[in-house]
Amino acid sequence: MTHTTKIYGLIGYPLSHSYSIDYFNNKFSSEGIDAQYVNFELSEIGQLPELIANTPLLCGLNVTAPYKEVVMPLLDELDDTARAIGAVNVIKFLRNADGELLGTRGYNSDTIGFGQTMPPLLRDGMDHALVLGTGGAAKAVRHALERMGISVQLVSRHKNAQTIVYPELTRQMVTSHKLIVQATPLGKYPMIDECPDFPFRFLTSKHVAYDLIYNPEETLFLRKARKQGAQVKNGLEMLLLQAFASFEIWNS
């Protein structure tokens, strides 16, 4: 690393599950880009201003759980999509020619990455989806699906005006929602023996079960869905596509 090396990175807690650092540093090395990607594990989001102040060559950040929503008030600007979603997973640092920080702007590439993975999975009549979770990732998925004309029902452990709870998932409801998207952290490394309390017995070969987690490659959620005959997909392709979109944002 030199005194001109651009710094990019990931903020979240914990970060042991993430593949982003390898993806970006391999990309920088193979393409001869003078940049380095660093994992910045922050135990609380209030540490972000100090990180920015102490990293003068910081040009961009990805944001992962649990900070995709709570980071928003710390940013100077939000693009329209991030504002509509209510979650940010990309931060661009706006600097002048001397490197002076002029501002920070938040974006959401999760919705881009997820949306680009969907066309091969879509089937006739797949116009209703169940999205498990209510965090930043679930919000990005919901935004992408609704833009495709797919109506979304959020499912959570806590009921409110926009969500139902797992015990309310009847056979009829699961039958009428052919796409199930798992957007919670349950099952992510190292807690690989966890998954949402979903009624897998109602799944059939007409369903698609999509887990945004990519580490492990096959989560407990996907294993249980596959045993019922559902088509399954993990989040690795989404990760790569949203990472590519992040780099485009940082360098646009």
C-alpha positions in Angstrom: 0.0 0.0 0.0 1.3 3.5 -0.9 0.3 7.0 0.3 -2.0 7.2 -2.7 -3.7 3.8 -2.3 -7.5 4.2 -2.2 -9.2 2.5 0.7 -12.5 0.8 0.5 -14.1 -1.4 3.1 -17.0 -3.1 4.9 -18.6 -2.0 8.1 -20.7 -4.3 10.2 -20.6 -6.6 13.2 -19.5 -9.4 13.1 -17.7 -9.7 9.8 -16.2 -13.3 10.0 -18.8 -14.5 7.5 -18.1 -12.0 4.7 -16.5 -12.8 1.3 -16.4 -9.2 0.2 -12.8 -8.6 1.3 -11.5 -11.4 -0.9 -13.6 -10.4 -3.9 -12.5 -6.8 -3.9 -8.8 -7.4 -3.2 -8.6 -10.0 -5.9 -10.3 -7.6 -8.3 -7.9 -4.8 -7.4 -4.9 -7.1 -7.8 -6.0 -8.6 -11.1 -7.0 -5.3 -12.7 -4.0 -3.3 -11.4 -6.1 -1.0 -9.3 -4.1 0.9 -6.6 -6.7 0.2 -3.9 -7.2 -2.0 -0.8 -10.4 -3.3 0.8 -10.5 -3.6 4.6 -12.9 -5.1 7.0 -13.8 -2.5 9.6 -15.6 -4.4 12.4 -17.5 -1.7 14.4 -19.1 -2.8 17.7 -21.5 0.1 17.4 -22.4 2.5 14.6 -21.3 5.6 16.6 -17.7 4.6 15.8 -18.2 5.5 12.1 -17.2 9.2 12.3 -13.9 8.3 14.0 -13.2 5.7 11.3 -13.8 8.3 8.6 -11.6 10.9 10.4 -8.8 8.4 10.8 -8.9 7.1 7.2 -8.2 10.0 4.9 -7.9 7.9 1.8 -11.3 6.2 2.4 -13.3 6.4 -0.8 -16.2 3.9 -0.3 -17.8 1.6 2.2 -20.2 -1.3 2.0 -22.5 -1.7 5.0 -23.8 -5.0 6.3 -25.9 -6.1 9.3 -26.8 -4.6 11.7 -26.1 -1.1 10.4 -28.0 -0.8 7.0 -30.7 1.3 8.6 -29.1 3.0 11.5 -26.3 4.4 9.4 -28.7 6.6 7.4 -28.8 9.5 9.8 -25.0 9.8 9.8 -24.9 10.4 6.1 -25.1 13.8 4.3 -27.2 12.6 1.4 -29.2 9.6 0.3 -30.0 8.7 -3.3 -33.6 8.2 -4.2 -33.6 4.4 -4.2 -31.9 4.2 -0.8 -34.4 6.7 0.6 -37.3 4.8 -0.8 -36.0 1.5 0.6 -35.1 2.8 4.0 -31.7 1.1 4.0 -28.1 1.8 2.8 -25.4 -0.8 2.0 -23.1 1.5 0.0 -21.5 4.7 1.1 -19.7 7.0 -1.4 -17.2 9.6 0.0 -17.2 12.8 -2.0 -13.8 14.4 -2.1 -12.2 17.3 -4.0 -8.9 17.1 -5.9 -6.9 17.5 -2.7 -8.7 14.6 -1.0 -10.7 16.9 1.3 -14.0 15.2 2.3 -16.9 17.2 1.0 -19.7 14.8 2.0 -21.1 11.3 2.2 -23.9 9.8 0.1 -25.8 6.5 0.7 -27.0 4.1 -1.9 -28.5 0.6 -2.0 -26.9 -2.0 -4.3 -28.7 -4.9 -2.6 -31.8 -4.2 -4.6 -29.8 -4.1 -7.8 -28.0 -7.4 -7.1 -31.1 -9.2 -5.9 -33.1 -8.0 -8.9 -30.6 -9.1 -11.4 -30.7 -12.7 -10.0 -34.4 -13.1 -10.3 -35.3 -13.5 -14.0 -34.1 -17.1 -14.3 -36.1 -18.0 -11.2 -39.4 -16.4 -12.2 -42.3 -18.7 -13.3 -45.8 -18.1 -14.6 -48.0 -17.1 -11.8 -45.2 -16.2 -9.4 -46.8 -12.9 -8.5 -46.8 -13.2 -4.7 -43.8 -13.6 -2.4 -43.1 -14.1 1.3 -40.1 -12.3 2.6 -38.8 -13.5 5.9 -37.4 -10.6 7.9 -37.9 -6.8 8.3 -34.3 -5.5 8.3 -32.4 -3.6 5.7 -31.9 -6.7 3.4 -35.6 -7.5 3.5 -36.5 -3.9 2.6 -34.2 -4.1 -0.4 -35.7 -7.4 -1.5 -39.2 -6.0 -1.1 -38.3 -3.0 -3.2 -36.9 -5.1 -6.0 -39.8 -7.5 -6.1 -42.5 -4.8 -6.1 -40.7 -3.1 -9.0 -41.2 -6.5 -10.8 -44.9 -6.4 -10.1 -44.6 -9.1 -7.4 -46.6 -8.4 -4.2 -44.8 -9.0 -1.0 -45.9 -10.1 2.5 -43.3 -9.6 5.2 -43.0 -12.3 7.9 -41.4 -11.6 11.3 -41.3 -12.9 14.8 -43.1 -9.6 15.8 -46.4 -8.6 14.3 -47.2 -5.1 13.2 -49.2 -3.3 10.5 -47.0 -4.5 7.7 -46.0 -8.0 8.9 -47.5 -11.3 9.9 -45.9 -13.8 12.3 -44.8 -17.3 11.5 -47.7 -19.1 13.2 -50.0 -17.3 10.8 -48.5 -19.0 7.8 -51.2 -21.5 6.7 -51.0 -24.0 3.9 -53.2 -21.8 1.8 -50.9 -18.8 2.3 -47.7 -20.7 1.5 -49.4 -22.3 -1.6 -50.4 -18.9 -2.9 -46.9 -17.4 -2.4 -44.6 -19.4 -4.7 -41.5 -17.4 -3.9 -40.0 -17.5 -0.3 -37.0 -15.2 0.4 -35.1 -15.7 3.6 -33.7 -12.3 4.5 -32.8 -12.7 8.2 -29.3 -13.5 9.7 -30.5 -16.9 10.9 -28.3 -19.7 9.6 -25.3 -17.4 8.8 -21.8 -18.7 9.8 -21.0 -19.6 12.5 -24.6 -20.1 13.7 -25.3 -22.6 11.0 -27.9 -24.7 12.9 -30.5 -21.9 13.0 -33.3 -21.0 10.6 -36.6 -19.2 10.8 -39.6 -21.1 12.1 -41.1 -21.6 8.7 -43.7 -24.4 7.9 -41.6 -26.2 5.4 -44.1 -29.0 5.1 -46.3 -26.7 2.9 -43.6 -26.3 0.3 -43.7 -28.1 -3.1 -41.8 -28.4 -6.3 -43.6 -25.3 -7.5 -41.9 -23.1 -4.9 -38.6 -21.2 -5.1 -36.8 -20.8 -1.8 -34.1 -18.1 -1.9 -31.7 -17.5 1.1 -29.7 -14.3 1.0 -27.0 -16.0 3.1 -24.0 -17.4 1.1 -21.9 -18.7 4.0 -22.6 -21.6 4.4 -23.3 -22.4 0.8 -26.4 -24.4 1.8 -28.1 -23.1 4.9 -30.5 -25.2 7.1 -33.3 -23.2 5.6 -32.3 -24.3 2.1 -31.8 -27.9 3.1 -35.2 -28.1 4.6 -36.8 -26.4 1.5 -34.9 -28.7 -0.9 -36.2 -31.8 0.9 -39.8 -30.6 0.1 -38.9 -30.4 -3.6 -38.5 -26.6 -3.8 -36.0 -25.0 -6.1 -33.3 -23.4 -3.9 -30.8 -20.6 -4.4 -28.3 -19.0 -2.0 -27.1 -15.4 -1.9 -23.6 -15.7 -3.5 -24.6 -14.5 -6.9 -26.4 -11.5 -5.3 -23.3 -10.8 -3.3 -21.2 -10.6 -6.4 -23.7 -8.5 -8.4 -24.2 -6.0 -5.6 -20.4 -5.8 -5.1 -20.0 -5.0 -8.8 -22.7 -2.4 -8.5 -21.0 -0.9 -5.4 -17.7 -0.4 -7.4 -19.7 1.3 -10.2 -21.2 3.6 -7.6 -17.9 4.5 -6.0 -16.3 5.3 -9.4 -19.2 7.0 -11.1 
